[in-house]
Amino acid sequence: MKFEDLLSQVGDEPVFETGFLLAGSGGAAGVQRQLSRWVRAGRVVQLRRELYALVSPFRKVAPHPFMVSNRLFRGSYVSREAALAHYGLIPEGVPLVTAAGNGRPRRMETPLGAFDLRHLKSTLIRGFRTEEVAQGQRAFVATPEKALLDLVYLAEGGDSSAFLRGLRLQHLERLNPHALAVMAALFGGKKAARATQTITALIREEKEAYKDL
């Protein structure tokens, strides 16, 4: 395979897997050798085993970090601070994209950024949806309520008033109190319940503050 052939096959793809290249290639070993050469030449970057991306100026599409996270950690969804920033619920973006899933917890440093997977039991792998994160790119992302409660659940002291107020939550009208209560019941236990009470109070405080403007 020539590099021009690779561009014709994956030039419009933000990331690609080796399996995408195998049809009519003459064998996986040959494809892998070529990819290794292109990685050394700085034309392609490897994200994990069998997952690659073209580098600029060869790529036509910049990979969105949320889509990359989904591809790095199969069966996961983007959550916690990254999702909260996506919805505008915290005032700044975050450099680390955190995913939730039932796989082994791990962090991956890649040429496209840093990605973290946090473990949740299978019964908690819900409360996410498909979001269009860039033109032509979609990713599994927690709902605002689930992203917030995932953070509470996984952070030490995440249910404390100091922790929740320290997030500097904003645009709280984007949270659905009923959906928050449903998600809290899914987690069960006092931690989620305490956090939900504090978040509900913060929603009321924000509403009162807007009334005074």
NORZIFEN-V76778 format. One record per residue. RES is the residue in three letters. SS is DSSP state (hx for helix, st for strand, lp for the rest). PHI is phi in radians with two decimals (* if undefined). Layout:
res=[RES	RES]
ss=[SS	SS]
phi=[PHI	PHI]
This chain:
res=[MET	LYS	PHE	GLU	ASP	LEU	LEU	SER	GLN	VAL	GLY	ASP	GLU	PRO	VAL	PHE	GLU	THR	GLY	PHE	LEU	LEU	ALA	GLY	SER	GLY	GLY	ALA	ALA	GLY	VAL	GLN	ARG	GLN	LEU	SER	ARG	TRP	VAL	ARG	ALA	GLY	ARG	VAL	VAL	GLN	LEU	ARG	ARG	GLU	LEU	TYR	ALA	LEU	VAL	SER	PRO	PHE	ARG	LYS	VAL	ALA	PRO	HIS	PRO	PHE	MET	VAL	SER	ASN	ARG	LEU	PHE	ARG	GLY	SER	TYR	VAL	SER	ARG	GLU	ALA	ALA	LEU	ALA	HIS	TYR	GLY	LEU	ILE	PRO	GLU	GLY	VAL	PRO	LEU	VAL	THR	ALA	ALA	GLY	ASN	GLY	ARG	PRO	ARG	ARG	MET	GLU	THR	PRO	LEU	GLY	ALA	PHE	ASP	LEU	ARG	HIS	LEU	LYS	SER	THR	LEU	ILE	ARG	GLY	PHE	ARG	THR	GLU	GLU	VAL	ALA	GLN	GLY	GLN	ARG	ALA	PHE	VAL	ALA	THR	PRO	GLU	LYS	ALA	LEU	LEU	ASP	LEU	VAL	TYR	LEU	ALA	GLU	GLY	GLY	ASP	SER	SER	ALA	PHE	LEU	ARG	GLY	LEU	ARG	LEU	GLN	HIS	LEU	GLU	ARG	LEU	ASN	PRO	HIS	ALA	LEU	ALA	VAL	MET	ALA	ALA	LEU	PHE	GLY	GLY	LYS	LYS	ALA	ALA	ARG	ALA	THR	GLN	THR	ILE	THR	ALA	LEU	ILE	ARG	GLU	GLU	LYS	GLU	ALA	TYR	LYS	ASP	LEU]
ss=[lp	lp	hx	hx	hx	hx	hx	hx	hx	hx	lp	lp	lp	lp	lp	st	st	hx	hx	hx	hx	lp	lp	lp	lp	lp	lp	hx	hx	hx	hx	hx	hx	hx	hx	hx	hx	hx	hx	hx	lp	lp	lp	st	st	st	st	st	lp	lp	st	st	st	st	lp	lp	lp	lp	lp	lp	lp	lp	lp	lp	hx	hx	hx	hx	hx	hx	hx	hx	lp	lp	lp	lp	st	st	lp	hx	hx	hx	hx	hx	hx	hx	lp	lp	lp	lp	lp	lp	lp	lp	lp	st	st	st	st	st	st	lp	lp	lp	lp	st	st	st	st	st	lp	lp	st	st	st	st	st	st	st	lp	lp	hx	hx	hx	lp	lp	lp	st	st	st	st	st	st	st	lp	lp	st	st	st	st	st	st	lp	hx	hx	hx	hx	hx	hx	hx	hx	hx	hx	hx	lp	lp	lp	lp	lp	lp	hx	hx	hx	hx	hx	hx	lp	lp	lp	lp	lp	hx	hx	hx	lp	lp	hx	hx	hx	hx	hx	hx	hx	hx	hx	hx	hx	lp	hx	hx	hx	hx	hx	hx	hx	hx	hx	hx	hx	hx	hx	hx	hx	hx	hx	hx	hx	hx	hx	hx	hx	lp	lp]
phi=[*	-1.60	-1.10	-1.08	-1.16	-1.06	-1.07	-1.18	-1.51	-2.17	-1.03	-1.66	-1.70	-1.14	-2.46	-2.62	-1.90	-1.05	-1.02	-1.16	-1.71	-1.34	-1.08	1.23	-1.54	1.60	2.23	-1.16	-1.08	-1.14	-1.09	-1.13	-1.10	-1.13	-1.06	-1.08	-1.14	-1.21	-1.11	-1.10	-1.41	1.37	-1.67	-2.36	-2.03	-1.71	-1.69	-2.77	-0.99	1.24	-2.14	-2.38	-2.55	-1.24	-1.80	-1.16	-1.67	-1.37	-1.45	-1.69	-2.20	-1.38	-1.18	-1.35	-0.98	-1.18	-1.13	-1.08	-1.00	-1.02	-1.36	-1.22	-2.02	-1.08	1.35	-1.94	-2.45	-1.31	-2.58	0.94	-1.03	-1.08	-1.20	-1.07	-1.14	-1.01	-1.54	1.33	-1.49	-2.16	-1.35	-2.46	-1.27	-2.25	-1.30	-1.75	-1.64	-1.82	-1.90	-2.08	-2.95	-1.78	-1.46	-1.17	-1.06	-2.89	-2.09	-2.20	-1.72	-2.18	-1.09	-1.78	2.27	-1.81	-2.38	-2.24	-2.02	-1.90	-1.47	-2.24	-1.19	-0.99	-1.17	-1.74	-1.47	-2.80	1.36	-2.31	-2.59	-1.49	-2.07	-1.40	-1.68	-2.79	-1.02	1.37	-2.17	-2.17	-2.59	-1.39	-2.32	-1.04	-1.12	-0.95	-1.16	-1.23	-1.04	-1.18	-1.31	-1.06	-1.10	-1.01	-1.13	-1.61	-1.72	-1.13	1.22	-1.15	-1.63	-1.34	-1.06	-1.08	-1.12	-1.18	-1.23	-1.19	-1.24	0.98	-1.04	-2.45	0.90	-1.22	-1.17	-1.39	-1.56	-1.72	-0.99	-1.15	-1.10	-1.10	-1.14	-1.12	-1.17	-1.09	-1.14	-1.09	-1.21	1.22	1.41	-1.35	-1.08	-1.12	-1.13	-1.10	-1.08	-1.10	-1.09	-1.17	-1.11	-1.07	-1.12	-1.13	-1.08	-1.11	-1.08	-1.16	-1.08	-1.14	-1.11	-1.21	-1.13	-1.44	-1.38]
